[in-house]
Amino acid sequence: MVSDEKLTCRNCGARVKRYDNVSRIVRTKGRKTSRVKVERFRCPVCGQIHRELPDYIFPYKQYEAEVIRGVLEEFITCETYGYEDYPCEMTMIRWKNSQELQLLL
């Protein structure tokens, strides 16, 4: 990720430069999906590419952060109206067992 204030590379500490934008699918409640543009930055020293994600998206996840937090805090279950079939039960179980997601909360 890119630091909000300095825009420095987490790999080597050099100042990164804007590279391009990519489209990212975000899934929300009610089987709705939207596309979000995510800015990418490239380090001129080590060549590492970093993405600047909005607060409502977790790295490597398609579902918005609100849905994931709801599952982890057990506000959203398989029986919750509006979420019965989205996300699926196995996905919810995987999120609950993920150490990576526990650190993001």
C-alpha positions in Angstrom: 0.0 0.0 0.0 0.9 3.6 -0.3 1.2 5.9 2.7 -1.5 8.7 2.4 0.9 11.5 3.5 4.2 10.8 1.9 3.4 8.4 -1.0 6.5 6.3 -0.3 7.3 2.8 -1.3 6.9 0.2 1.5 9.6 -1.9 0.0 12.5 0.6 -0.2 11.2 3.9 1.1 11.6 5.9 -2.1 9.0 8.4 -3.3 6.6 6.7 -5.7 5.1 8.2 -8.8 1.6 7.8 -10.3 1.5 5.0 -12.8 -2.1 4.4 -13.9 -5.6 3.4 -12.8 -7.2 0.0 -12.8 -10.8 -1.0 -12.5 -11.9 -3.1 -9.5 -15.2 -4.9 -8.9 -16.8 -4.2 -5.5 -19.7 -6.4 -4.3 -22.2 -5.1 -1.9 -25.5 -6.1 -0.2 -28.2 -7.4 -2.5 -26.0 -8.9 -5.2 -25.1 -5.4 -6.4 -21.7 -4.8 -8.0 -20.0 -1.7 -9.0 -16.6 -0.8 -10.5 -14.2 1.5 -8.7 -11.1 3.0 -10.2 -8.0 2.4 -8.1 -4.9 4.4 -8.6 -1.6 2.6 -8.9 1.8 4.0 -8.1 5.2 2.8 -9.2 8.5 3.0 -7.4 11.3 4.4 -9.7 13.9 2.7 -7.6 12.7 -0.9 -7.1 9.9 -1.0 -9.6 7.3 -2.2 -7.1 3.7 -1.3 -8.0 1.4 -0.1 -5.1 -2.3 0.4 -5.1 -4.1 3.1 -3.2 -7.3 1.5 -2.0 -10.3 3.4 -0.6 -11.3 2.8 3.0 -14.3 0.7 2.0 -12.2 -1.9 0.2 -9.9 -4.5 1.8 -6.9 -5.8 -0.1 -7.6 -8.9 -2.2 -11.3 -9.0 -1.4 -14.2 -8.3 -3.7 -16.8 -7.6 -1.0 -16.9 -4.1 0.5 -15.4 -3.7 3.9 -18.8 -3.1 5.6 -20.0 -6.6 4.6 -16.8 -8.2 5.8 -16.8 -6.4 9.1 -20.5 -7.3 9.6 -19.6 -11.0 9.1 -16.6 -10.9 11.4 -18.5 -9.1 14.1 -21.4 -11.6 13.6 -24.0 -8.9 12.7 -24.3 -10.7 9.3 -25.0 -14.4 9.2 -26.4 -16.8 6.7 -29.9 -16.1 8.1 -29.6 -12.3 8.0 -32.3 -10.9 5.7 -30.8 -9.5 2.6 -27.6 -11.5 3.0 -29.0 -15.1 2.9 -27.3 -16.0 -0.3 -24.7 -13.3 -0.6 -21.9 -13.9 0.4 -22.1 -17.7 0.7 -21.6 -19.5 4.0 -18.2 -20.9 3.1 -16.9 -17.4 2.3 -18.1 -16.2 5.7 -16.4 -19.1 7.4 -13.2 -18.4 5.5 -13.3 -14.8 6.6 -13.8 -15.7 10.2 -10.8 -18.0 10.1 -8.6 -15.5 8.3 -5.8 -14.0 10.5 -5.2 -11.3 7.9 -8.7 -10.0 8.1 -8.6 -10.0 11.9 -5.6 -7.6 11.7 -7.5 -5.2 9.4 -10.3 -4.7 12.0 
